[in-house]
Every structure is written in structure tokens, then in C-alpha cells.
Amino acid sequence: MTAPWRTAVFEGAGATLWWDLGTGASGVDVWDAPRAAGWLDAMPREALRRLALDAWREAWWPASRVADVPPLDPRMLAARRATALAALDGITDDDRAVERALRELAAHVGRLGPLERVSRPAGTPEDPAVLGDEVRELADDHGVVLDAPAPAPAPQQEDYALAARGGAADGTTLLEGSDSVDPGSVPQGVVDPLGRLAWRVRLTMTLEVTVPAAPTVGAPPPVAPVAVDDAPDDGATGALAVPLQRRGDVWRGEAAVGPAALTRRPRLTLRVPGFTPVAGVDAAQLVEIAREVGP
Amino acid sequence: MTAETAPRAGVLGAAWRELGDGVAPLSNAAGLPLARTTKLILDPLVVRPVQRPHLGRALLDPAAARELRELLLAAGDDLRAAAAWYVLMKRERRARGITAGNAQDLYFQRAYELAHGHGHPSQDDAAVSAAVAGREVDDVHDDGRVTAAGLRDYLTTPSVADAVRRAIDEAWERQVRARAAEHGTGHDTEPGADGRVTALLDRCAADGRAELAAMVAASDGTAAGAALRAPGAARAAGMTELEVPGPPEVGAHASKSALPAPFDRSVLERLFGAISGLEVDGSEGLHDVVTAEARRSGEPWQLSDEADRVVMTAGATAGHLDGGTDAARRLEGRWRREAFVRQALRLPDGSGPADGAREAFLRRLWVRLQGRELRGTPLSSDGVWDLLDGAMRSVVLDRRDRVKAGLARTGATTGGVA
């Protein structure tokens, strides 16, 4: 197949369809021909592609302040997937796919409030209220409870965003630099894929690391990355790991470093415990794809 | 696929489309049958591959393809009527504010039975049809039926608990005696068992009738199940945490989220998830279900039906994912595709099939087989592959769900066992 991070995938019964959103190439991997024969030729590809695209958006949509890409509402994406999966019932590999999508939607609704309260995002064709009715009927038919207690209103991120940015160069910085973020090293909704992983070594011999957080609809996912330098060659401290904390729209963390930090530029990458990085992700191309496929 | 054969799914889909708009409520957006239309109506009630095994194969010869199409078209009136009854039942469900359970799972077979008994719902007397559909919905959700709580109350009644305890012990003693008798004859396993398992696993995705029958005739499932009583064997298969599994407890507590391995489950834990779906009325019915379960626990693989034991035996081999058979290669293919899809969905957790997948797969397979025995669903030849594939798919997808939920909840992903 192709690079997974720019590939939209439809998992059908007996066949997997894929679209490389970077090159425009597409293909079919038939893994059980008799099973796939039930639908492969009878089903318009466009409906399958739309569903696959929504799964891609959930995973890779590069919400970014730097590149001015607004975040997508996970409730809308999950609701769209649930209704599309219901229309494709009997064709998908998983005959519990609708129920799974509805449960994901229920989790989002529990966290962010009911779908009806979503303001209609610019550029999206659906009316959340209409989609909400459709999906509620679907949930009732599948025995999934969508009604959730309304959560406390999400804090306005901009309120404390500036305070968290910290002072600019205050005369105590010995060394500073930055690396680009690798979006493949973290799950969705954690860091701004177009942001930079900035570091500086202060006079107090602390290494301070900051990276812009991804803009999200409502509260961000509870995932905290660690900035690591896998091979500092000072021979004494071993691998360096700086846990980051989110304050508004910035991740920040610091760690004590030895004098060797002044002679060797740190090479920082992000890690999330338990998350295996996806290799080769090109953030700029993610943005290009996002502009092309739309919200 | 050769020129002479046609894929069953294709024949079924094409014939279904000939039935027209009347079956739309049982169809998807492309006018093809819904997954549960095939699973709950077409296969068990119309095509019935258990009685007509030649119609159950993945590839059909021209005569079988014709027969399948004709069967479906002949059932057209029933199917259109069933679709209309299903719509009415959903309307009554909504009117009653019922949201529990999957409407397709609960109503499809009933709608087909209504179609059989009443024909198409009357257009002239809509109120009568609505009342019939309403009664059916009420019956599905009947409060008088035995529920999980009712089962627990029953099993925790001291006299009942004592009787069930005795039934379990008798079943286990019977097995001990049977085993002693077998040892006397000098062979535990029929010669050639390995070859028969390989043959079934190589053929089951396409047909496998003869191979399944051969294993059943040789009691290969019983032999493999009995071999699990050797110290550590059942634990290695993921069926128990114990060195040697013992007779189950009767049980007083059960929780879906904290179920032990299958052989370590109490009778209550083995039954509480399925009981409300069994539509048991009253304590006499309960007595039968519970006694059958006590007896089942003493059998090889703790399953009653030899065909089901054969499926467990085949699964235990295929689950090694060693590429040795067609079925094993197909199951491995699921994990290969999953590795790519996990990256495409930005959910990689680094875990793979080596991390307890075989054990999780066998546990899932056992639960499905035991569930079928409870419901009295017979196993057809095509069912072997569907069962193996379905159990592995559910292990793969549940792991994916867990990775996703883990990220959303705590930020930590876990690759633990199912």
C-alpha cells in the first residue's frame, strides 16, 4: 500500500479500499474474493471514500494556529461516520461498526455536550441538528445511550494562553534553538503539527522546552507528551526526558542539565508513553491535504 | 474462483436486489441485504445451509447458484412482509420509548415469523397490524422473563445452589470415569488427528464439510479437549489461570467487565450475559438451562457438542498463526492489515499478535460456541471459518477500541490481553 498517515482506508467485508490523499492513487486489496463479491462492484466508491475520509480527518486533520487550520468537532465526525456506516451495513468488515461509532460519539457527547449544541462549522454541509436527529434514531435502534449530563463549560483557552507563554529572552538564556514537530510521534489533538519544539538552556542550567498545543474543540485529550533527547553524548546523564504540561495553548517543561548541554545542541523529539510513532509524516503535506479535502 | 463457480455473496446480493423496494427496510443504501438480514433471516430461515450444505459454500456451482436465487425469490412475499412488520415493530418500539438492545437483533426473526403467520400487515386495518406488532414488541421486552438478576436470585437460593453443586460434581465424576475407561483401551487420540485438523483448516474457508465430518466422526474434539486436563495445558490455551482446571463454582456475583477465563467462570458467570436473550420463563426453564450448563462444564472443552469441540481444536491450531494452513494464513492477514490500519488511524500501540492474541482468540471462540449451544444454534460446515474469522476479528477490533479509549481516557495505551 502506501504511507499510512496520508491514506484514507475503508475496511470492507473481504476487501480493503484505500486512497492515497497525497498522490491521488487508490487501490483495492481483496483478501477474500468470494466475500467481497457481494458488494465490491455493486457499491459506488464515492460513498466508501467519504466514510474513509472522515476516519482520516479524525486521525490526521492538522488543526493548527500556525497554519490557521481550525479544529474539527469530533462529535460531527463520529456522527457522520455512524450514519455512513449504517448506510453501508452488510458491506463493512465489522458488523458491529455502527455500534462502535455510536459509542465513540456517546463518549464525545459525554465530554463536550449534545450534538445539537454544535455551532454549524463554516464549510460543512451538514446541519448538526438534522444530523443529530438522524443519529439519535440510529442510537435508539442500536441500544446506545447518547444523552449525557452536560459538562461544565470548557474553559476558554485564550484566557490564560498569554500568561503561560512565559517571558521572552530575559538575559538569562545561554543557548537556544528549535526543531520541527513530528506529528507522527503523538496522537491526534496533542501538539500543533506546524509548531516548533523550542528549547533554551538557562543560566541556572535548566533546559526549558515549549511547543504549541493543538487547537481543539472543547477540552483537549488527556495525553501528555515527553520531549526526549535520545542520545546526549555527554556520557554521564544518559537519555534526557522532559515531561511537558499543558498551559492553555502551550506545552511546557524543564529539566536540569549538565555543562555538556552547552557544547552539544539537544536534538529533541516528542514521545507519548504507549504510542508507537508513525514514521515519515510530512506536516506541510497534511495541511495541503486538509485544504483539499476540506472539513 | 473458476468460470463455473459464482461467489455465494454475489448471487445472494443480486437475487436480493430482484426483490425490489419492498425489502428496503432490510437493505442498505446500495440495496444489498444488511449484515443481520443475512445472518438472522436469510441464512437460518430461508437458505438454511444446515439442511442444504451445498448452498452454504463460499463458491457455488451453477446449479446451486440457481437454486439459491430461486429460494430467495420464492421467499420474496415473506421477505417483503417481514420488512413491513419490522417497520411496524420499530414504530411500536419508538412509541413505547424503548431504546434497549439492537432492534435488528431483537426483531428480525420475529418479523419474519409474523410474516409467516400473518402474511403482509394489513393495509386496510392498520390499527390491527399495529396492535399485532406492538404485542410482539411487548413480548420481546417482557418483564416477566428471567433476567440476569433473576438468575442470580435463583442460583443463590441455598437449596438450588446445593442441587447445582451436585450436578456439577456428578458431571465431573462422570468424565473421570469415562477417561479411566478410555485409558483402558490404550488410545486417547485417534491416529491421524493432526492431519485431519490441517485438512479442515486448509479447506474450511471454501467448504470443509467432509473435513469437519471426519473430525467429528473420529471424536478429535473430545480427545483434544481431554488432553487439556494435563497440567498446564488448559492454561497455555488461555482457558484457565489454574494449573489444572477444577469444577466451577455455582457463583453469587458476576460482572461483565471482570470475567475470569472461561474454565474459571462460575455457572452464574457462564450464563448471566446470555440469559435474558434465551427468553426463559419461570424456574422450570431456569432449572433446565442451569443443569445443562453444569453438565457442559464437565465435558471436554467444557462444551456439549462434538462439532463445537472440533472448532475449538481447530482454533487452537490455527491460533498459533504459524502459516501452516490456509486458515492460519488468513487469520495472520488480519493482523497484517491491522498494523497498517492502526497507523492510518494514528493508533499504533506497538502490540501485535504475539501478545496473547491466540489465548484471547480461543477465549472469544469458546464464548461464541457456548452461546450457540445455549441458543441451540446448529453448526454448519460454512460456520467453521466464519466462527474462526469472526472470533479473531473481534479480538483485533476490541484491541483497537481499547487503544482508542485508552488515549481518550488517560493518554496511556495498553496492549493487554482481552
Boltz contact constraints between the chains, C-beta under 6 A:
constraints:
  - contact:
      token1: [A, 4]
      token2: [B, 340]
      max_distance: 6.0
  - contact:
      token1: [A, 4]
      token2: [B, 343]
      max_distance: 6.0
  - contact:
      token1: [A, 4]
      token2: [B, 344]
      max_distance: 6.0
  - contact:
      token1: [A, 7]
      token2: [B, 344]
      max_distance: 6.0
  - contact:
      token1: [A, 9]
      token2: [B, 341]
      max_distance: 6.0
  - contact:
      token1: [A, 9]
      token2: [B, 344]
      max_distance: 6.0
  - contact:
      token1: [A, 31]
      token2: [B, 333]
      max_distance: 6.0
  - contact:
      token1: [A, 34]
      token2: [B, 7]
      max_distance: 6.0
  - contact:
      token1: [A, 34]
      token2: [B, 58]
      max_distance: 6.0
  - contact:
      token1: [A, 34]
      token2: [B, 59]
      max_distance: 6.0
  - contact:
      token1: [A, 35]
      token2: [B, 9]
      max_distance: 6.0
  - contact:
      token1: [A, 37]
      token2: [B, 7]
      max_distance: 6.0
  - contact:
      token1: [A, 37]
      token2: [B, 9]
      max_distance: 6.0
  - contact:
      token1: [A, 37]
      token2: [B, 10]
      max_distance: 6.0
  - contact:
      token1: [A, 38]
      token2: [B, 9]
      max_distance: 6.0
  - contact:
      token1: [A, 38]
      token2: [B, 10]
      max_distance: 6.0
  - contact:
      token1: [A, 38]
      token2: [B, 13]
      max_distance: 6.0
  - contact:
      token1: [A, 39]
      token2: [B, 32]
      max_distance: 6.0
  - contact:
      token1: [A, 42]
      token2: [B, 30]
      max_distance: 6.0
  - contact:
      token1: [A, 43]
      token2: [B, 30]
      max_distance: 6.0
  - contact:
      token1: [A, 59]
      token2: [B, 345]
      max_distance: 6.0
  - contact:
      token1: [A, 59]
      token2: [B, 346]
      max_distance: 6.0
  - contact:
      token1: [A, 87]
      token2: [B, 28]
      max_distance: 6.0
  - contact:
      token1: [A, 87]
      token2: [B, 29]
      max_distance: 6.0
  - contact:
      token1: [A, 89]
      token2: [B, 28]
      max_distance: 6.0
  - contact:
      token1: [A, 89]
      token2: [B, 34]
      max_distance: 6.0
  - contact:
      token1: [A, 89]
      token2: [B, 35]
      max_distance: 6.0
  - contact:
      token1: [A, 90]
      token2: [B, 28]
      max_distance: 6.0
  - contact:
      token1: [A, 90]
      token2: [B, 32]
      max_distance: 6.0
  - contact:
      token1: [A, 90]
      token2: [B, 33]
      max_distance: 6.0
  - contact:
      token1: [A, 90]
      token2: [B, 34]
      max_distance: 6.0
  - contact:
      token1: [A, 90]
      token2: [B, 35]
      max_distance: 6.0
  - contact:
      token1: [A, 94]
      token2: [B, 397]
      max_distance: 6.0
  - contact:
      token1: [A, 95]
      token2: [B, 35]
      max_distance: 6.0
  - contact:
      token1: [A, 140]
      token2: [B, 99]
      max_distance: 6.0
  - contact:
      token1: [A, 141]
      token2: [B, 103]
      max_distance: 6.0
  - contact:
      token1: [A, 142]
      token2: [B, 102]
      max_distance: 6.0
  - contact:
      token1: [A, 143]
      token2: [B, 100]
      max_distance: 6.0
  - contact:
      token1: [A, 143]
      token2: [B, 101]
      max_distance: 6.0
  - contact:
      token1: [A, 143]
      token2: [B, 102]
      max_distance: 6.0
  - contact:
      token1: [A, 187]
      token2: [B, 407]
      max_distance: 6.0
  - contact:
      token1: [A, 188]
      token2: [B, 346]
      max_distance: 6.0
  - contact:
      token1: [A, 221]
      token2: [B, 408]
      max_distance: 6.0
  - contact:
      token1: [A, 222]
      token2: [B, 411]
      max_distance: 6.0
  - contact:
      token1: [A, 223]
      token2: [B, 411]
      max_distance: 6.0
  - contact:
      token1: [A, 224]
      token2: [B, 411]
      max_distance: 6.0
  - contact:
      token1: [A, 273]
      token2: [B, 412]
      max_distance: 6.0
  - contact:
      token1: [A, 274]
      token2: [B, 349]
      max_distance: 6.0
  - contact:
      token1: [A, 274]
      token2: [B, 412]
      max_distance: 6.0
  - contact:
      token1: [A, 274]
      token2: [B, 413]
      max_distance: 6.0
  - contact:
      token1: [A, 275]
      token2: [B, 413]
      max_distance: 6.0
  - contact:
      token1: [A, 276]
      token2: [B, 348]
      max_distance: 6.0
  - contact:
      token1: [A, 276]
      token2: [B, 350]
      max_distance: 6.0
  - contact:
      token1: [A, 278]
      token2: [B, 343]
      max_distance: 6.0
